[in-house]
Amino acid sequence: MAHQDNEVQVGAQGRVVIPAGLRKTLKLQPGDRLVARLVGESLVLERRELVERRLRDRFKHIPRDVSLVDELIDERRSEATRERKVP
């Protein structure tokens, strides 16, 4: 994808309009969902689907029958038990 620099202005209530050329290049349609995140001192807008795909890829090595929530709860309970035993 070609690099495009566009200056935008923050309007009332913090609204920003994505320039038409960028919307066309990215095939953004009204109603598309974007995720806004801070990277250093930059604002990054990404399609929600790309964020979800990146997260799925990050955790794909974890078997489907493993619950990270259950593991976290077990870990926290173990820590609490150890803390109660420490005088």
Secondary structure, 3 states (H helix, E strand, C coil): CCCCCCCCCCCHHHCCCCCHHHHHHCCCCCCCCEEEEEECCEEEEEEHHHHHHHHHHHCCCCCCCCCHHHHHHHHHHHHHHHHHHCC
